[in-house]
């Protein structure tokens, strides 16, 4: 008996994106994940399989989700620049490039990260 796996549109987009995007030591991958409560960002070197920097909105106090996303963008950019990373590849993880994801990306760019 075989199982049929039906992918959601987000899963299909994520699979398509990850087939093309990979992070290296020179240009790591900025990966974004959002849950119902928080938003997370990681900078990953896929060749070594290591997370180089990460930032989350988990400890932030009662702000709107959009403001939290902007702060996560600034925070991950600061951590990346501290570790010597200036250029990354943006991985939106199948999420549409709008709202919180766009706010995070724009604020990371404004804070000095290039992608």
URBEL-V362600 format. One record per backbone hydrogen bond with DSSP energy under -0.5 kcal/mol. NH is the residue of the N-H (numbers start at 0). CO is the residue of the C=O. E is the energy in kcal/mol with one decimal. If there is no record, write none. Layout:
# URBEL-V362600
nh,co,e
NH,CO,E
NH,CO,E
This chain:
# URBEL-V362600
nh,co,e
4,2,-0.6
5,3,-0.6
6,4,-0.6
11,7,-2.4
12,8,-2.3
13,9,-2.7
14,10,-2.4
15,11,-2.2
16,12,-2.6
17,13,-2.6
18,14,-1.2
19,15,-0.6
19,16,-1.3
20,16,-2.0
23,26,-2.0
28,43,-2.8
29,88,-3.4
30,28,-0.8
30,41,-2.9
31,90,-1.5
32,39,-2.4
34,37,-3.0
39,32,-3.5
40,54,-2.5
41,30,-2.5
42,52,-3.1
43,28,-2.9
43,41,-0.6
44,49,-2.9
45,22,-0.6
45,43,-0.8
46,22,-1.0
48,44,-1.6
49,44,-1.8
51,42,-3.1
51,49,-0.6
52,42,-1.3
54,40,-2.4
56,38,-1.6
59,56,-1.3
67,63,-2.1
68,64,-2.2
69,65,-1.9
70,66,-2.2
71,67,-2.2
72,68,-2.0
73,69,-2.1
74,70,-2.7
75,71,-2.7
76,72,-1.7
77,73,-2.3
78,74,-2.2
79,75,-2.2
80,76,-2.4
81,77,-2.1
82,78,-1.6
83,80,-1.0
84,79,-3.1
85,83,-0.6
87,113,-2.5
88,27,-2.5
90,29,-3.2
91,89,-0.6
94,91,-1.9
97,95,-2.2
100,97,-1.3
102,98,-2.3
103,99,-2.4
104,100,-2.3
105,101,-2.9
106,102,-2.3
107,103,-2.0
108,104,-2.2
109,105,-2.3
110,106,-1.5
111,108,-1.5
112,107,-2.2
113,85,-2.6
